[in-house]
Amino acid sequence: MTVTARRLTCVDTTLQDPLVGHVLDGRYRVEARIAVGGMATVYRALDTRLDRVLALKVMHPTLAADASFVERFIREAKSVARLAHPNVVQVFDQGADGSYVYLAMEYIAGCTLRDVLRERGALQPRAALDILEPVLAALGAAHRAGFVHRDMKPENVLIGDDGRVKVADFGLVRAVDTVTSTTGAVLGTVSYLAPEQIEHGTSDTRVDVYACGVVLHEMLTGAKPHTADSPAQVLYQHLHEDVPPPSAAVPGMARALDELVTGAAARDPELRPADAVALLGQVLEARAGLTAEQLDAVPPGALSVSHDNADDRTSVIPRSLSVPRLLPVNEDDGSVDRTSRFEQSSPFTTAPVVSQQAPGARPRRGMLLVIAAIVLVLGLGAGVWYINSGQFTKVPPVLAKTEQQARDQLQHAGLDVKRVKHAYSDTVKRGTVISTDPGVGERIRDNDSVTLTVSDGPQTVKVPDLQGLALFKAKEVLKGDGLVPGMVTREFSQDVTKGFVIGTEPAAGTERHTGSAIAIVVSKGAPVELPDVTGSSVEDATAQLEGAGLKVKIAAERVESEFDKGQVARQSPAAGREAATGDTVTLTLSKGPEMVEVPDVVGDSVDDAKKALEGAGFEVDEDRGLLGLFGDTVKKQSVDGGDMAPKGSKITIQIR
C-alpha cells in the first residue's frame, strides 16, 4: 500500500457512520471519521459558528449512559484545558447532544509517531530526539500542573505536516496526588506500562518517564524492547527483565543514548528521573555531548523510503523528519584529505635533491638541511593546527545544571562566565541553566567568556476579575494578562445577564503561570421552569411556552398515546426542568391512543379477570353493588370481550 493510500484509509474507515453529515449540537458538522478507540470515536468536523476545522471526540453512546465514564470523559476536557502548552492538543469545547457526549479539539493535519515508525523503522538519533524533546516538554507541563498522562505511546504523539509535535489523548489523566489503583484492569498499553502499574496498579509522574524511555528505545532501534506471543508474557518481561540498551540492537550507538533509555526505563521507579522535566534536562545535556556524526548515524533498522517527488505533501512523514540521503564522498572536492591538499600547494614542498658532493666530503651539511626542513614543516603544521583548532575549545554541556555547577564546569574548561541572565521557563527548574551563549558544543577561544541564561521558573500572574463582562471582552482581558481563554461552560444565574461572565475557574485573584488556560462560566440567564403542556392542543401549548420566553419546535414524528390525535403527547425537556429564556422546547404530537382488543372475562374469577385486563393494558374498576359484596365471579364488563378499546382506558367489571 502506498503512503498516500494508507493515509486516506486512516481518515475515513466507515462510510455508514450515522454521525457523518450530521450537525452536532447545532454547531459542529461532522465531515469524516478519523479513528475509533475503546471509549470514543474521533471525527473531523467543521465549527459552523467560527468556520474552522477541528477534531470532534464523541463518546460511544453505550458508554454515555454510564455516569462514571461521562465523568472521566469530562475530566479529560478539564485537565487538558488547564494545559496551555504548544505541544499539547488543545481542547476548545465540551458538551452533549442527546446521547452524544463530545469534546471539540484542535485538529492536527499530519500523522502519528506510530505511522513514522511503521514507515521508517528505526530513526536517526537526531530525529528521535527532535520528537522526544517536545513530548517531554508537554508532559513536563502536565507533571508540574499535577497530572499524569498514563498512556504514553507512539499512537498518542501527533506530528503535524509542519513538523510540530503534540501529545494527544489525555483521557487517562489523573491528578498526581489521587489514588490511581485499578480494579480488574490495568489502564494503558502493555508495551509501555511501567512495572508498578502492572504489579500495584499505581501511577505517578515516573510511569510517563518509563513509557518515554520505551518509546525512545523503539525510535532508536525500530523495535519494542519487550515482545512476546501474548500480552501476559510482555507484562512478565516488564516485571522481570530490564529494558536493554539500544546499542544491543544497534552496535556503535552512543553511550549517552544508552544511558538515557536505561535510566528512564529502569524497573525501579526510584532510579528514574523524577518527572518529564528532569528527563528533558538529561536529554538536552546528552544531546549537547553528541557529535554530528553520532546524531546523524543511520541505524541498521532504518527502512528505505523514496523521495523522488519532493513536493508530494500527501506523505505520512513530514519532510522535517526525513532521513537525509547519504551521498558518497567525493575525494576530489578537498573534503577528505585536507592535509595532502595543503602539502601539495605549500611553497615549502621541495623536489628531490640529487647529491653532487665530492668524493670524501662530509654529509653533515645535507643532513642538517633535511632536519631543518622537517622542523620547518612540523612548525608550520603546528601553527596551522593552532590557528584552526589549538586556540579553541568547546562550550561544555551545562544545561539543566545549577548556576554554580555551570560556573565550576566552565572554569574547569578554562572559560569564564561573562554575564548571567534570567528568564522564565515552564519546563526548566528554577535556578538551573536554560541556555548558553555561545551554545553548548560550539567552538570558543580559550579563556573566553560565556553568557548563562538561568531559569526563574514559571512566570505567574493573577487571574483577573471577569464577572459581569461580555464573553468576548473577558477573553480579550485574559489574553492581555498573558493567560489563555479555556473551556466555556454555561450556568443559570438570577443576578448576571445572559451571555455575560459569572466567574472563572480558578477564581479571580488566583496566581497561575502565564499561558495557563482559564475556564470561563457564562450566564444562561434566570432559569425558567418548564410548564407541563402534555394533553394540550398545539395552539395552547405554543402560547403557554412562548409566554414563558421559550421557543417551540414541533417534532416530525407522531406517536400513539393516551391523548387524542393532534394533542401534545410529550415534550423535551420534560415539565419541571429548568431552561433559559430563548431555549427551544420540542413537542411531539399524538396519533391518538393505541386500540387494543378487550379480553372476555365474564364468568371468570375477579383475580383472573383483573390479571387478563391489566395484562392487555387496561385499568380495571370493580362494581360490586349490594349483591356482589361477597361475590367472586364477573357478571358483566363495561366493554364487551372482542371489542376494541383505547389502551390504558378503564374497563368496569360487575361482580356477583
N, C-alpha and C positions, 0 to 999 in steps of 0.2 A: 504494500500500500504506500502511496506517495505521501509526503509530508502534508501536502495540501489536502488530499482526500481525508487523511486521518483527522486533520483539524476540523474540516467541515462536518465530519461524522460526530465529533465530540460536542458540537454546538447544538444539534437537534436530533436526538436519537429516537424520538417518538413523534409520529405525525398525528396520532389520535389523542394527544393530551387535551383534556377538556378545558384547561385554562388558557391554552394558546389562542390568541384572538380575543380573549375576554378582558374587559376593563375592570381591574380590581379596585374596590373602594371608590369607584367613580373617578379614579385618577391615573392608575398605572395600567397601561395597555401592554399585555403580555405578548411578546413577539416570538420567542423561541425558547425551548428548554435547553439549558446548558448542561446540567448534571443532576444526578439523583443520589441522595445519601440515605442512611438509615433513618434519619429524623426529618429531613426536609428535601424539597426539590428546589433547585436554583434555576431561575429563568432570566433571560434578557428582556427588559421591559423599557417602555418609554414613559417618562413622567410627563403627562399631557399638560400639567399645570406649568412646569418650568421648562418644558421642551428639552429634556436631557435624557440620555440613555443611562440606565442603571441596572444593577442586578437585584432581582427580587427573590428572596429566600422564603419559601412558603412551607410551613409545617404540614406534614401529611395529615389529612382530615381525621384519620383514625386516631392519631395521637392528640389532636386538638381537643378531644373530649376528656383527656386526662389532665387534671389541673396541675400535677407535678411537672409534666412535660411542658405545658404552656409557661409555667413559672420559670423553668430552666431556659426556655427559648427567649423569654423577655429578659432574663438575666444576661444573656449574651448581648442583647441590644444595649442594655445599660452599661455593661462592662466595657464594650468596645467604644461606646460613645464617650467614655471618660478618657480614652487613649487617643489624644490628638497628636498623632505621630505620623510623619510622612511614609513610614514603612509598615503601617497598619491599615488594612482595608477599612475605610470609613463607613459608619452607619448613619444614614440620613433620617430614617423614619421607622416607626413600628406601629402596627395597627392590626385590625381584624375586619373581615368582610364575611359575615355569616360564619361558616365553618372554616374559613381560610384565615389563619394567623400568619402574619408575614413581617419580614424586615426589608426595608429598602436600603440597598447598599451601593457602594462605589463599584462601578463596572470596570474591570481591568481587561483591556484587549491584549491578548498575548497567550501565554501558556503557563504550565506549572513546571516546577523543577523535575517532577516525575517525567514529563514529556522530554525535557532536556536530557535526562539520564537515559531514557529509552532510545532517544535519537542519537546521542553522542557517546554513550558508555561513560568511561572514566573521563574526568575533566582535568585540564592542566591546573596546577596549584593556584595560579593567578586567578583563573575563572572561578575556582571553588571558593577562594577567599573573597572574591568580589561579590559572591552570592551570600556567603556566611555572614559577612560583616553587617549588612543592613538587616538581616534576620535577627542577629544578636542585638542590634540597636532597638528593634521593635520589641523584642522580648525583654530587653533591659528596661524600657519604658514601662512595660506591663509589670515587671517584678518590682520596680521602685514605686509603682502605684498600688501594689499589694495584691497582684493577681498572678496566677499560674496558668499557662496555656493547656498543658497536659496532653496535647495530641499533636506534637510537632512531628512532621513527616514531609517528604518531598511534595505530596499532594496539596499541602497547605501553604506552600511557598509559590506565590504567583510572580511571574516575570513578564512585565509589560513589553509591548513592541518597542517602546522607547528605552528599554533596559532597566526601568525601575523595578525594584524588588519589594514585594509586600507580603506580610504574613496575614493569612485568612483563617476563618473558621475558629473563632474564639467561643464556640458553642460549649466547650467543656471547661471554660474558665471557672475558677473557684477562688474565693478570697484566700490569701495565704494563711490567715490566722483561723480558718474554719476547718473543722474535721472533714477529711476527704476520703474516709474509708468507704469502700463499696461492698455491697452485699450481693453475692450471686454472680457478679460480672465485674470484669476489670475494664475500665474505660481506656481508650487509646488503641493504637495499632501494635500488634505483638512485636513486630520487628524493631520498634523504637521505645518499648517500655523499659523503664528503669527497674532494677531488681526489687526495690522497696515497694513499687507499685504492684508488682506481682505477688510478693510474699506477704505484705502487710496491707495493701490497698490504700496506702497513704501517699500524699504528694506534697512537695514544696518546690521552690524555685529550682532545686537541683535535678528534678526529673526532666525539666526542659533542657538543662545543661547536658544531661546524659543523652537525650534524643539528638541534640545538635552534634554531639560527638559521633554518634552513629551515622547521622546524615553526612558529616564531613568525611568519615571513612568511606561511605558509599560514593561520594563525589570523587574522591581521590583514586579509588580502586575500580569503580564501576560495579561493585557488588556489595550486598549487605554483609556485615560481619558474621551474623548467625543465620544459617539456612538449614532447613530440615524438611522432612516429608509432611510434618504436621505442626500446627501451632503449638501444641503441648511440648514438642521437642524443642522448638525455638525458645519457649518460656524457660525450659530447663537449662538451656545454654546461657540465657541471660543470668540465671541464678548461680551457675557453677563454672562458667568459663569467661575469662577476661576477653574484652574486645581486642583483637590482635592489632599491632601497629600496621599502618598502611604499607610500610616497607616490606612486610612479609609477602605481600602480593605484588608490590612494585619495587623491585630492587633498585637501590640508589635514591629512594625517596629521602628528602631532607629530614634529619633527626628532629628538627623543631616541629615539623608537621606530625611526626610520630608522637611526640610529647603532647601536642595539642589534643590528638584523638584519644590517646590512652588516659590522659589526665581528665578530660571532660567525661569520658565513658567509663571511669573507674567504677567497679561494683560497689565499693564502699562510698556512700554519699559524702562522708567526711573528707575524702581525698579529692573531691571535685571542687572546682571554683564555686563560690557561694551562690552566684547568680549569673545571669547573662552579661551583666555589666563587667563583672570580674573576668569572665571568659573573653569578652571583647577586648579588654586590655591585654590579655595574653596573646590573642590573635594579632593585634596591632604590633606588639613587641616582636613576635615571631616573624611576622612579615618583613619588618624592618631589617631583620638579620639575614634574610634570604637574598641570594644573588638573582639577577635577571635570568640566568641560566636555570637555576633551581625553580623559579616561578613559572617559567615557560616550558619546562620539560614535558614532553608528550608521553603520558603513561601508556603501557602496552595494552591496557583495556580500552583505549580510545577507539571509537569507530570512525571510519572514513565517511565523510559527507561531501557531496558535490556542491559547489557554489558557482556553477557556470553562469547562472543568471543572477547577477548581483543585485538587481532591482526587484527580485521576487519577494514581495512582502507577505506572501502567504505562508512562508516558512514558519514552523513552530518555534525555531530557535532564533531569538533576537540576534541581530548582527553584532551587537555589542559583546555577546558572549561567544562569538565564533572562534574556533581553534585556528590560529594562524597557520597558513600553509608553509611547510618547511621547504626552503629553497636550497639547492645545492650551493656550496661555497665556490665562488669564482676566484681562483687564485690569482687571476690577472688584475683584480681590482685593487690590489695592495692591502687587502684586509686580513690576509693570513700571515704573511711573513714580513712585518714592517722592518725588522732588523736587517734582513737581506736587502730590502729596497733602499734603506738608509745607507748601507755599506756600498751599494752599487753606485750611489750618487755622491758618495763622500769624496771630497777633494784630497783626503789623506790616503785613499786607496792607491797603491803603487804597483807598477809592473814588476814581474820577477827580475831580480838583479843577477846578471851573469858575471861571475867572478873573473877579474882580469889581473889579480895580484901577481906580482913577480914571484918566481920560484924562491922559496925560502923566506918570503915575507910573513910577518906575524899576522894572524887573522883577527887580532883584537879589535881593530877599527870597525871591521864588518859586523862583528858580534855586538859591539856597542850600538851600532846603528839599528840593528834588529831589536835590541832591548828597548832602545829609545822609542822606536815605532810602536812596540807593544804597549809601553807605558802611555804613549800619547793616545792610542786607540782606547785603552782602558779608561784613561782620564776623561776622554771625550764621551765615552759611554756613560760614565758616572755622572757627568754633567747633564747629559740628556735625560738620564733617569731622574736626577734631582729636579730638573725643570718640569718634567712631566708628572712625576709621582712622588719623589722623595720628600718634597716640602709640603705634601698634602697628607691629610688623614681623613677618616670618615666620621661623621657625627654618630656617636654610639646610640643604641636603642634605649631611650629613656622614657618612652611613652608609658603612661599609667603608673609611673613611679612618683614618689613624693618629691617635693622641690629639693629637699636636702639630698636624697638619694641621687637625683639627677645631677646636682652640683658635684657630688663626690665622683660620679662616673665620668662626667665631663673633665674634671680636674685630672683624673687618672689617665684620660686620653690626651692630656696636655692642652686642654681647651678651657677658656674662661666663660663665665656667664655674663653677657653684656647687659642684659635687661630682663626683667621678669614682668610679663603682662598677665592680666587676669581676664577671664571670660566665663560666662555662664555656660553650663552644659547639662543636658538631661541624662547623659549616659556615662560621663566620666566622673568618678568620685571626687568630691571636694578636696582640694589640696594636692591633687595629682596632676601630672603633666598631660595636656591635651595635644600640644604640637610644639615643634621647634622651628627656628629659622636660622640657618638653613635646615632643611628637613632631615629626618633620620636617614642615615645611609648616604647622604650627599657628601661630596668632597669639600674639604675646607682646609685652609692653610694651618700648619702647626702654630700653636699659641694664639690662634684667632679666637673670636668670641661668638657665643651662641645666644640667641634670644629664646627664652622659655615662655610658653603660654600655659598658665596654671588654672585649673578649674575652680570656680567659686560655687560649684554645684548648680542645681536648677534655680533659675530666677523665679521668684514668686511675686504675685500681685493679689490684691484683694478683689473679690467678686463684687461688682458694683450693684447698687440697689436699682432694680429694673421695674419694680412694682408700679403699675399704672401707665407704663409706656406701651405704645403700639408695638407689635411683634417686630416689624421691620426696623423700627428705631432701636429696640432692645438689642437686636443683632449688630447694628452699627456701633453701639456703645461697647459691647463685648469685644468686637474686633479692634476698636480704638484702644482698648486697655490691654491688648495682646492676648486675649482669650478667644476661644472658638465657639460659636453657637452650636450646641449639641442637639440632642433629640428634643422635639417639641411634643408635649402632651397637653391635653385639654381637660379642664375640670369645671364643674358648676361653681358659680360664685354669686352671692347676693350683693356683694359690695363692688366688684370690678366689672366694668362694662365688657360685653362680649368682644373678643378679639384683642384685648389688652392683657398685659402680663400680670399674673397673680404673684409669682415668685420664681425662685431658681433653686436648683439642686446642684451643688451645695448652696447654702443660704448666703445672702449678701453679707459681706464682711469677712467671709472665709478666705484664707490665703490658699492660692493654688499656683502651680507652676505656669509660666507663660506657655501658651499653646494648648492648655488643657481645655477639654470640651465642657461646657456648662449647659446642663439641661434646663429648658425653659418651660414653665407651666403657664398656659394661656387660658383665659376665662371663656367658658361657653355661655356665659350669662346666667341669669337666675333660672333655676330649674322650673319646668312646667310639669305638673303631674298629669299623666295621660288619662283622660276620661274613658269609661267603658262605652263603646258605641256598637258593640255586637248586638244584633237584632234590630238595629235601626235601619231606616232607608238610607240610600246613598246620599240623598239631599240633606237629611237631618244630620247624619254623621259628619259630612263635609262642613256644614255650617258650624257644628259644635267644635270641631278640631281647628278650623280656621279662626274661629273666635278666640281660641286659646293661643293664637300666634303660630300655629303649626301648618305645614304643608300637607297635602293629601295626594296619594298616588293609588290608583286602582289597579290591582294585580290582574294580569291577563287570564289566569286560570280561574275556574269556578269549582266549588266543592259542595258535596252533599252535606247537609247539616240539619239540625232541628229547626232552623229558621226558614221562613218562606222564601221562595225564589226571589232574588233581587235584593234581599236584605244582607246586611254585613254578617258574614259567618265568623270571621276572625280578623284581628288587627295585629300589626307588628310595627313597633314594640307593643307589648301587651299592656292592658289597662293597669294603672297603679305605678308603672315605671316612670322614671324622670327623664325628661327630654329638654333640649334647649330650644328657645324661640327660633323659629325658622327650620327646625328639623322636620324630616318627612316621615309621615305615618302611612304605611302601606295597608290598604283594605282589601280583603278577599271576600268576594260576594258568594252567596249561597245559590246552589242549583235547586234548592228545595230539599226536603227530607228524603232519606232513602226509604223506599217502600219494601216491607217485609211481610211474608205470608204468616198469618196468625195460626199457631197450633190449636188443634181442637182438644180442649181439656175437660169438656162436660163428662161427668161420671168419674173423673179422676179424684184422688185424694187432694186435699189442699196443698200439701207439701209437693206432690208430684206436679200439680198444675202450676204452682209458682216457679218450680225449677224449669219447667218447659218454656213458660212465657218469658222469664228473665233470661234464659239461655238464648232466646230468639231476639233479645234486645229490647224488650218491653218492660215498663214499670207495671206493678200489679197492685190493685186496690181490692180489699175484701169487703163484701156486703153480706153480713150475716143476718140482719133483721132480728126479729124476736124469735123466729123459729129456728134460726141457724146458729144460735149461741153455742150450742154443744155439738153441732154437726161437723162432719169432716169430708163431705162429698160436694163437688161442684155441681150445682143445679143448672146454672146458666152463665154465659160470658157476654160482655158488652159488645164485642166484635166476634162474629161467628168464625169458627175454625175454617181455614181455607181462604178467607178473605184477606185482602192486602191492607196494611196499616202502616203509618209512618214509624220508622224505627225510633225507639225512645219514647213513643207515646204511651199513654196509660190504658191498661185493659182491666176492667172491673169484673170480678167473678162473684156470683151469688152462691152462698153455701147453705146446705140443708142438713 
